[in-house]
Amino acid sequence: MKKIIRGIGKFFRHIGLFFDKWLISPITKFILKITNFKDNSKGIDRFLGKKSTLIVISLILAFVVFIIIDQESSVMADQYAEILYNQPVTAVYNEELYVVEGLPKTVDITLVGEKRHIFLAKQSPSKGVSVDLTGLSEGNHKVTLKYSQKLKSLDYKLDPSEVTVTLYPKVSETRSLTYDVLHSDDLDSKLSIDSVELDRDDVIIKGAQYKLDKVATVKALVDVDDIAHPKAGEIELKNVDLVAYDTKGKVVDVEIVPTSVTAKVKITSPSKEVSIKVVPKGNLATGKAIKSADTSIAKVIVYGSEEAVNDLEYLPVEIDVTGLSESKEYKVTLKKPTGITDISTKTLTVKVEVDNSISKEFADISIATENLADKYKVQALSEADSRVIVVAKGSEAVIKDLDSSGITAYIDLDGYGVGEHEVPVKVKGTDLRVKYSSKTKKVKVRISEK
């Protein structure tokens, strides 16, 4: 304990010596020099010569110096700067007559002053940054932005503070209104948007003429995500946003009146039960054919648009049988045809039984035509060009029960015009386990106008 007390005493003695050496003694010597050059009375000399007097005077002078330095540092320390980013800019002008371009939407404001003043400025309501364009006519104008503040003790600087704006005459046009459905993939896969009805067919667009000339279409953006609980039925969506686009699909900045519309969205859940049909792809090993292709399930329920569901007769399931020489089991993931959004079963098993292949001929199969334009008619050049012999290859168990009613020979006339043509013969059949071919590879036909 004594050591601690001695240490504290030593510490204060060092402080006293420091002030005596660097503050009290220099000031005392300075005062003595002054008194030596003046003819003062002996009383004053004796008073100033006292050590206690000199100490008091030195302390007073030190205190005065401290106050002066502290005030100067306080003034410097109180100076503070803060930037207010992205402050909105408002313009005063005749909005019915003109369109303004070149005016920034926001500016940055630098406030300089004492912290307390800056704090008050931020808390106090302000009219913000504005520019007065009243009285200006059509054309380019250099204008000054102004910041409204109540505290005059602050300095401020705008970035930018001056801008060049262009005033265009405001014109208007009427345009038809269409719609786009957004986020349709977020809708339940068993549901489908059947129709959208807007509460108006056209809108008015306003702006500079060169902007209006760019507008190719105006669309209402019907967002599926705005439907709280989608289900089959009719749902009304209010405040559907409108957007103007150019020919490249880019947004054109024009005023649209009204700014939004109401849409009635009809949601349906079309579905149908269809059978599974196995479609073999590729050629089996030589001399082999498919005897049977049985699926683990015979039918599924499909969901999708009403048109797609109605047009679907069966669900095709493709399997690759290239080089297959013996029976095999396939695990297949069902694929959704175009317009189909969901299938009741996602996977199934296909058991393919392989047998030896035999062939059978079917004579006098008439040749049909496909994809002939409506304005044309076609005629075979000879009797031999109107009928062919079809060879069917497959498992004996399949071929023995096959008849010509399920076989079609045809020519595809898509793209053919008036004149005589030699066209390849194609053959298809209802039983996909069988391979079909025509002994006659090409036939000659004449196409003429009706």
C-alpha positions as CSV (number, residue, x, y, z in Angstrom):
1,M,0.0,0.0,0.0
2,K,2.9,2.4,0.9
3,K,4.4,1.6,-2.5
4,I,1.2,2.6,-4.3
5,I,0.9,5.9,-2.3
6,R,4.6,6.7,-3.0
7,G,3.9,6.0,-6.8
8,I,0.9,8.3,-6.8
9,G,2.9,11.0,-5.1
10,K,5.7,10.6,-7.5
11,F,3.3,10.9,-10.4
12,F,1.9,14.2,-9.2
13,R,5.3,15.6,-8.5
14,H,6.3,14.9,-12.1
15,I,3.2,16.8,-13.3
16,G,4.1,19.7,-11.0
17,L,7.6,19.8,-12.3
18,F,6.4,19.7,-15.9
19,F,4.1,22.7,-15.4
20,D,6.8,24.5,-13.4
21,K,9.5,24.0,-16.1
22,W,7.4,24.6,-19.3
23,L,4.7,27.0,-18.2
24,I,5.2,28.8,-14.8
25,S,8.9,29.5,-15.1
26,P,8.9,30.8,-18.7
27,I,6.0,33.2,-17.9
28,T,7.7,34.3,-14.6
29,K,10.9,35.1,-16.4
30,F,9.0,37.0,-19.0
31,I,7.3,39.1,-16.4
32,L,10.6,39.8,-14.6
33,K,12.1,41.0,-17.8
34,I,9.3,43.4,-18.3
35,T,9.4,44.8,-14.8
36,N,13.2,45.4,-15.1
37,F,12.6,47.8,-18.0
38,K,10.0,49.9,-16.3
39,D,10.4,52.5,-13.6
40,N,7.8,51.2,-11.1
41,S,7.5,51.9,-7.5
42,K,9.2,49.7,-5.0
43,G,5.8,48.5,-3.7
44,I,4.9,47.2,-7.1
45,D,8.3,45.6,-7.5
46,R,8.0,43.9,-4.2
47,F,4.4,42.7,-5.1
48,L,5.4,41.4,-8.4
49,G,8.6,39.9,-7.0
50,K,6.6,37.6,-4.7
51,K,6.6,34.0,-5.9
52,S,2.9,33.5,-5.1
53,T,2.0,36.5,-7.2
54,L,3.9,35.2,-10.2
55,I,2.3,31.8,-9.8
56,V,-1.2,33.3,-9.8
57,I,-0.5,35.5,-12.8
58,S,1.0,32.6,-14.7
59,L,-2.0,30.5,-14.0
60,I,-4.4,33.3,-15.2
61,L,-2.5,33.7,-18.4
62,A,-2.4,29.9,-19.0
63,F,-6.2,29.7,-18.5
64,V,-6.8,32.6,-21.0
65,V,-4.6,30.8,-23.6
66,F,-6.5,27.6,-23.0
67,I,-9.9,29.3,-23.5
68,I,-8.8,30.9,-26.7
69,I,-7.4,27.6,-28.1
70,D,-10.5,25.7,-27.0
71,Q,-12.9,28.2,-28.7
72,E,-11.0,28.0,-31.9
73,S,-11.0,24.2,-31.9
74,S,-14.7,24.2,-31.1
75,V,-15.4,26.3,-34.1
76,M,-13.4,24.0,-36.3
77,A,-14.9,20.9,-34.8
78,D,-18.5,22.1,-35.2
79,Q,-18.1,22.4,-39.0
80,Y,-19.7,19.2,-40.5
81,A,-20.9,18.1,-43.9
82,E,-23.5,15.5,-44.8
83,I,-24.9,14.3,-48.2
84,L,-28.5,13.7,-48.8
85,Y,-28.7,11.2,-51.7
86,N,-31.4,10.8,-54.3
87,Q,-33.6,13.7,-53.3
88,P,-36.7,14.0,-55.7
89,V,-37.0,16.9,-58.1
90,T,-40.3,18.5,-58.9
91,A,-41.0,20.8,-61.8
92,V,-43.7,23.5,-62.0
93,Y,-45.1,23.9,-65.5
94,N,-48.3,23.5,-67.5
95,E,-48.6,19.8,-67.7
96,E,-51.6,19.9,-70.0
97,L,-49.6,21.7,-72.7
98,Y,-46.0,20.5,-72.4
99,V,-43.8,17.4,-71.9
100,V,-40.5,18.0,-70.1
101,E,-37.4,15.9,-70.9
102,G,-33.9,16.2,-69.5
103,L,-34.9,16.9,-66.0
104,P,-33.2,14.5,-63.5
105,K,-35.6,12.6,-61.2
106,T,-33.3,13.0,-58.2
107,V,-30.2,15.0,-57.2
108,D,-27.7,14.8,-54.3
109,I,-27.6,17.7,-51.7
110,T,-24.6,18.4,-49.6
111,L,-25.4,20.2,-46.3
112,V,-22.6,22.1,-44.5
113,G,-22.8,23.5,-41.0
114,E,-23.0,22.5,-37.4
115,K,-24.2,19.0,-36.6
116,R,-27.2,20.2,-34.6
117,H,-28.3,22.4,-37.4
118,I,-28.0,19.6,-39.9
119,F,-30.0,17.3,-37.6
120,L,-32.7,19.9,-37.4
121,A,-32.8,20.4,-41.1
122,K,-33.2,16.7,-41.7
123,Q,-36.1,16.5,-39.2
124,S,-37.9,19.7,-40.4
125,P,-40.3,19.4,-43.3
126,S,-39.0,20.8,-46.6
127,K,-40.5,21.4,-50.0
128,G,-37.4,19.7,-51.5
129,V,-35.7,20.4,-54.8
130,S,-37.8,22.2,-57.4
131,V,-37.5,24.1,-60.7
132,D,-39.9,26.7,-62.0
133,L,-40.5,26.3,-65.8
134,T,-43.6,28.5,-66.0
135,G,-43.3,31.0,-68.8
136,L,-40.9,28.9,-70.8
137,S,-41.9,28.0,-74.4
138,E,-41.2,25.0,-76.6
139,G,-37.5,24.2,-77.0
140,N,-34.3,23.9,-75.0
141,H,-33.7,25.8,-71.8
142,K,-30.9,25.9,-69.1
143,V,-32.5,26.1,-65.7
144,T,-31.3,26.3,-62.1
145,L,-32.5,23.9,-59.4
146,K,-33.5,25.3,-56.0
147,Y,-33.6,23.6,-52.6
148,S,-36.1,25.0,-50.1
149,Q,-34.8,25.0,-46.5
150,K,-35.9,26.9,-43.4
151,L,-32.5,26.9,-41.6
152,K,-30.4,29.7,-43.1
153,S,-27.5,28.8,-40.9
154,L,-26.6,25.9,-43.3
155,D,-24.9,26.0,-46.6
156,Y,-26.0,23.6,-49.3
157,K,-24.9,22.5,-52.8
158,L,-26.9,20.6,-55.4
159,D,-25.4,18.1,-57.7
160,P,-26.3,18.9,-60.4
161,S,-27.4,22.4,-59.7
162,E,-28.1,23.4,-63.4
163,V,-29.6,21.3,-66.1
164,T,-30.8,21.7,-69.7
165,V,-34.4,20.7,-70.3
166,T,-36.4,20.4,-73.4
167,L,-40.1,21.3,-73.6
168,Y,-42.2,19.5,-76.2
169,P,-45.9,20.1,-77.1
170,K,-48.0,17.4,-75.5
171,V,-50.2,15.5,-78.0
172,S,-52.6,12.5,-77.4
173,E,-53.8,9.5,-79.4
174,T,-56.2,6.6,-78.8
175,R,-54.8,3.1,-79.0
176,S,-56.3,-0.3,-78.7
177,L,-55.6,-2.2,-75.5
178,T,-54.5,-5.9,-75.3
179,Y,-53.2,-7.9,-72.4
180,D,-50.3,-10.2,-71.3
181,V,-50.5,-12.9,-68.6
182,L,-47.5,-12.8,-66.3
183,H,-46.2,-15.7,-64.2
184,S,-48.7,-18.2,-65.7
185,D,-46.2,-21.0,-64.7
186,D,-46.9,-20.2,-61.1
187,L,-50.5,-21.2,-61.5
188,D,-51.4,-24.7,-60.2
189,S,-50.6,-27.1,-63.0
190,K,-54.2,-28.4,-62.9
191,L,-55.6,-25.0,-63.6
192,S,-55.6,-23.0,-66.8
193,I,-56.5,-19.4,-67.7
194,D,-59.3,-19.7,-70.1
195,S,-59.9,-16.0,-70.9
196,V,-59.2,-12.5,-69.8
197,E,-61.8,-9.7,-70.2
198,L,-60.7,-6.0,-69.7
199,D,-63.2,-3.3,-68.6
200,R,-62.2,-1.2,-71.7
201,D,-60.9,-1.8,-75.2
202,D,-58.8,1.3,-75.7
203,V,-56.8,3.9,-73.9
204,I,-55.4,7.4,-74.5
205,I,-51.6,7.9,-74.6
206,K,-50.1,11.3,-74.2
207,G,-46.6,12.7,-74.7
208,A,-44.2,14.1,-77.3
209,Q,-45.1,13.2,-80.8
210,Y,-41.8,11.3,-81.4
211,K,-42.5,9.1,-78.4
212,L,-46.1,8.3,-79.5
213,D,-44.8,7.3,-82.9
214,K,-42.7,4.6,-81.2
215,V,-45.6,3.0,-79.4
216,A,-46.5,-0.3,-81.1
217,T,-48.9,-1.7,-78.5
218,V,-50.4,-0.9,-75.1
219,K,-50.9,-3.9,-72.8
220,A,-52.5,-4.6,-69.5
221,L,-50.2,-6.8,-67.4
222,V,-52.4,-9.4,-65.8
223,D,-50.2,-11.0,-63.1
224,V,-51.1,-14.4,-61.8
225,D,-49.2,-13.7,-58.6
226,D,-51.8,-11.0,-57.8
227,I,-54.5,-13.7,-57.4
228,A,-54.5,-14.6,-53.7
229,H,-56.0,-18.1,-53.9
230,P,-56.4,-19.2,-57.5
231,K,-59.2,-21.7,-58.2
232,A,-61.6,-22.6,-61.0
233,G,-64.0,-19.7,-61.6
234,E,-64.1,-16.0,-62.4
235,I,-61.8,-13.7,-60.5
236,E,-61.7,-9.9,-60.7
237,L,-58.4,-8.1,-60.6
238,K,-58.4,-4.3,-60.0
239,N,-55.6,-1.8,-60.7
240,V,-54.0,-3.8,-63.4
241,D,-51.0,-1.9,-64.7
242,L,-50.8,-0.6,-68.3
243,V,-47.5,-0.4,-70.2
244,A,-46.7,0.9,-73.7
245,Y,-44.1,-1.1,-75.8
246,D,-42.3,-0.4,-79.1
247,T,-41.8,-2.9,-81.9
248,K,-38.8,-4.5,-80.1
249,G,-40.7,-5.0,-76.8
250,K,-39.0,-2.1,-75.0
251,V,-41.1,0.1,-72.7
252,V,-41.9,3.6,-74.1
253,D,-42.2,6.3,-71.5
254,V,-45.6,7.9,-72.2
255,E,-48.6,8.9,-70.1
256,I,-51.4,6.4,-70.3
257,V,-55.0,7.4,-69.4
258,P,-56.3,5.7,-67.4
259,T,-53.2,4.4,-65.6
260,S,-54.9,1.0,-64.8
261,V,-57.9,-1.1,-65.6
262,T,-59.9,-3.9,-64.1
263,A,-59.7,-7.4,-65.5
264,K,-62.0,-10.4,-65.2
265,V,-59.9,-13.6,-65.3
266,K,-61.7,-16.9,-66.0
267,I,-59.8,-19.9,-64.6
268,T,-60.8,-23.4,-65.6
269,S,-59.5,-26.9,-65.0
270,P,-60.1,-28.9,-68.2
271,S,-59.3,-32.5,-67.9
272,K,-59.8,-35.8,-69.7
273,E,-59.0,-39.5,-69.2
274,V,-57.0,-40.8,-72.1
275,S,-55.3,-44.2,-72.9
276,I,-51.6,-44.9,-73.0
277,K,-50.1,-45.8,-76.4
278,V,-46.6,-47.2,-76.7
279,V,-44.6,-45.7,-79.6
280,P,-41.5,-47.8,-80.4
281,K,-38.5,-45.8,-81.9
282,G,-35.7,-47.3,-83.8
283,N,-35.2,-50.8,-85.4
284,L,-35.0,-54.0,-83.5
285,A,-32.2,-56.5,-84.1
286,T,-32.5,-58.3,-87.4
287,G,-35.2,-60.9,-87.5
288,K,-36.9,-59.6,-84.3
289,A,-40.2,-57.9,-83.7
290,I,-42.3,-56.7,-80.8
291,K,-44.9,-59.2,-79.7
292,S,-46.4,-57.1,-77.0
293,A,-45.8,-53.8,-75.1
294,D,-47.8,-53.7,-71.9
295,T,-47.9,-50.7,-69.6
296,S,-48.3,-50.8,-65.8
297,I,-51.3,-48.4,-66.2
298,A,-53.7,-48.3,-69.1
299,K,-55.1,-44.7,-68.7
300,V,-54.2,-41.4,-67.2
301,I,-56.0,-38.1,-66.6
302,V,-54.5,-35.1,-68.4
303,Y,-54.9,-31.4,-67.5
304,G,-54.3,-28.3,-69.7
305,S,-56.0,-25.8,-72.0
306,E,-59.4,-26.8,-73.1
307,E,-58.3,-27.0,-76.8
308,A,-55.3,-29.2,-76.0
309,V,-57.3,-31.5,-73.8
310,N,-60.1,-31.9,-76.4
311,D,-57.6,-32.6,-79.2
312,L,-55.6,-35.2,-77.4
313,E,-56.8,-38.7,-78.3
314,Y,-54.1,-40.7,-76.5
315,L,-50.9,-40.1,-74.6
316,P,-47.9,-41.3,-76.6
317,V,-45.1,-43.1,-74.6
318,E,-41.9,-43.4,-76.6
319,I,-39.4,-46.1,-76.0
320,D,-36.1,-46.7,-77.8
321,V,-35.9,-50.3,-79.1
322,T,-32.9,-49.8,-81.3
323,G,-31.0,-53.1,-81.5
324,L,-33.3,-54.9,-79.1
325,S,-33.1,-58.7,-79.4
326,E,-34.8,-59.9,-76.2
327,S,-37.6,-58.9,-73.9
328,K,-37.0,-55.8,-71.7
329,E,-38.7,-53.7,-69.1
330,Y,-38.6,-49.9,-69.4
331,K,-39.0,-47.2,-66.7
332,V,-40.6,-44.2,-68.5
333,T,-41.2,-40.6,-67.3
334,L,-44.3,-39.3,-69.1
335,K,-43.8,-36.2,-71.2
336,K,-46.5,-33.5,-71.4
337,P,-47.7,-32.8,-75.0
338,T,-48.1,-29.2,-76.1
339,G,-50.8,-27.4,-74.1
340,I,-51.0,-30.1,-71.4
341,T,-49.9,-28.8,-68.0
342,D,-50.3,-31.9,-65.8
343,I,-50.7,-35.6,-65.9
344,S,-52.2,-37.7,-63.0
345,T,-49.3,-40.2,-63.2
346,K,-45.7,-39.1,-63.7
347,T,-44.0,-42.4,-64.4
348,L,-44.9,-45.9,-65.5
349,T,-43.4,-49.3,-66.5
350,V,-43.4,-50.7,-70.1
351,K,-42.8,-54.5,-70.6
352,V,-41.7,-55.2,-74.1
353,E,-41.8,-58.9,-75.2
354,V,-39.7,-59.7,-78.3
355,D,-40.4,-62.5,-80.8
356,N,-39.1,-63.6,-84.2
357,S,-40.3,-61.4,-87.1
358,I,-42.3,-62.5,-90.1
359,S,-43.7,-60.5,-93.0
360,K,-47.1,-60.3,-94.8
361,E,-48.1,-58.5,-98.0
362,F,-51.3,-56.5,-98.5
363,A,-52.1,-55.8,-102.1
364,D,-54.3,-53.1,-103.7
365,I,-53.8,-50.5,-100.9
366,S,-55.2,-47.3,-102.3
367,I,-52.9,-44.2,-102.1
368,A,-54.3,-41.3,-100.1
369,T,-53.1,-37.7,-100.2
370,E,-52.2,-35.4,-97.3
371,N,-51.4,-31.7,-97.0
372,L,-52.7,-30.7,-100.5
373,A,-53.5,-27.0,-100.8
374,D,-57.3,-26.4,-101.0
375,K,-57.0,-24.7,-104.4
376,Y,-55.5,-27.8,-106.0
377,K,-56.6,-31.2,-107.1
378,V,-54.5,-34.3,-107.8
379,Q,-54.7,-37.2,-110.2
380,A,-52.5,-40.3,-110.5
381,L,-50.9,-40.6,-114.0
382,S,-51.7,-44.4,-114.2
383,E,-53.4,-47.2,-112.4
384,A,-50.1,-48.4,-111.0
385,D,-49.6,-44.9,-109.5
386,S,-52.9,-45.1,-107.5
387,R,-52.4,-48.4,-105.7
388,V,-49.4,-50.1,-104.0
389,I,-48.5,-53.4,-102.2
390,V,-47.7,-52.9,-98.5
391,V,-45.3,-55.2,-96.7
392,A,-46.0,-55.6,-92.9
393,K,-43.3,-57.0,-90.6
394,G,-43.9,-58.1,-87.1
395,S,-44.3,-60.9,-84.6
396,E,-46.3,-63.9,-85.9
397,A,-48.8,-63.4,-83.1
398,V,-49.4,-59.9,-84.3
399,I,-49.2,-60.4,-88.1
400,K,-51.7,-63.3,-88.2
401,D,-54.5,-61.0,-86.9
402,L,-53.5,-58.0,-89.0
403,D,-55.8,-56.8,-91.8
404,S,-55.7,-54.0,-94.3
405,S,-58.3,-51.9,-92.5
406,G,-55.6,-50.5,-90.2
407,I,-53.1,-49.7,-93.0
408,T,-52.8,-46.4,-94.9
409,A,-50.6,-45.7,-97.9
410,Y,-50.3,-42.0,-98.7
411,I,-48.3,-39.2,-100.3
412,D,-47.4,-35.9,-98.6
413,L,-48.0,-33.1,-101.1
414,D,-47.0,-30.2,-98.8
415,G,-45.2,-27.6,-100.9
416,Y,-46.1,-29.1,-104.3
417,G,-47.7,-26.9,-106.9
418,V,-49.3,-27.2,-110.4
419,G,-47.6,-29.8,-112.6
420,E,-46.4,-33.4,-112.8
421,H,-44.5,-34.8,-109.8
422,E,-42.8,-38.0,-108.7
423,V,-43.7,-38.3,-105.0
424,P,-42.4,-40.8,-102.3
425,V,-45.0,-43.2,-100.9
426,K,-45.3,-43.5,-97.2
427,V,-47.2,-46.1,-95.1
428,K,-48.6,-46.0,-91.6
429,G,-50.7,-48.3,-89.5
430,T,-52.7,-48.4,-86.3
431,D,-50.7,-51.2,-84.7
432,L,-47.3,-49.6,-83.8
433,R,-45.7,-52.9,-83.1
434,V,-45.6,-53.5,-86.9
435,K,-43.2,-52.0,-89.4
436,Y,-44.8,-51.0,-92.7
437,S,-43.3,-50.3,-96.1
438,S,-44.4,-50.0,-99.7
439,K,-43.0,-52.1,-102.5
440,T,-43.5,-49.1,-104.8
441,K,-41.2,-46.4,-103.5
442,K,-42.5,-43.5,-105.7
443,V,-45.6,-42.7,-107.8
444,K,-46.3,-40.1,-110.4
445,V,-49.1,-37.6,-110.0
446,R,-50.5,-34.5,-111.7
447,I,-51.5,-31.4,-109.7
448,S,-53.8,-28.9,-111.3
449,E,-56.0,-26.0,-110.1
450,K,-59.6,-26.6,-109.3
